[in-house]
Amino acid sequence: MTTSTRTFWIRINPQGCVDGSTLGEYVGPLGEDAHKEFTPRVADRRREAAEGWRHELIGHDEWRQRAEPCLRGKCSHRKASA
């Protein structure tokens, strides 16, 4: 698999900021699989879902645009909350 075809699961907090990322090939095909990867406990997953946490499967180009700035602390989400 090349970098351009690689996929990533991203974890998005209720404010829209990407809070985590993992390679798609290491997680199952469903958003629930990704949520389990990031949050093992069922009670915590239920709470997060109610709070608005999301998980999306994206390609590398989209990861660079959406996830990388957040994970490096250089996104507009962090600036807005500061």
N, C-alpha and C positions, 0 to 999 in steps of 0.2 A: 504494500500500500504506500503510495507516495504522499507527501505532505499535502498536496493539493486535493487529494481524494479523501484524506483523513477526516473523520467526524469527531465531534466533541459534545458531551453532555455538559450544559452549563446550568448552574444553580443561580436563580435570580431572586433577590429579596423583594419584599413588598414595595420598596421604593424604586425598583427597576434596575438596581445595581447587581452586576454579576459578582457573586460571592464565592464561587468555586467552579472548577472545571475538571473533567476527566475524559480520557479517550473513550470514544463511543464503542470501540472494539472490545473493551474490557467490561462493559456493562450491557445488560439486556436491551432489547429493542423498544421497551416501553418507558414512558415517563415515570411510572411507578418503580421500575427497576432502578432508574437513576436516583429517585428519591430514597430508596432503600440503601443505595451505595453511600449517599451523603449523610443519611440519618437512619441508623440501624433500628432504633426503638420505635415501635408502632405508635405509642402515645405521642411521641415527639413529632412523628410524621403527620398525625391527625391535627395536632396543634398548628404546625407550620402550614398545612393546607388551608386551615381556617384563617390563618393570618395573611395568606396571599403569596406564599413562596411558590415558585414555579421552576420547572426543569424543561429545557428545550434541547433538542438534538440539532446541531448546526455544523456547517462545513468550515474548513480552515479559514477561508477568506472572511466569512462572517465572524468567526471567532476573533480574528485580528481586529476587526472593526468594533465589535461589541464587548468582548470579554477582556481582551488584553488591557485596554485603558483602565477598566475597573480593577482588575487584579493587580495592576501596577500603582493603583492609587491616584490615577491621573484622569479620572472620568468626571463628567459634570455632576453626577449623583453625589459624589463626595464633596465637591465644592459647594453644592446647594445645601448640604446638611452641616457644613462648617460654620 
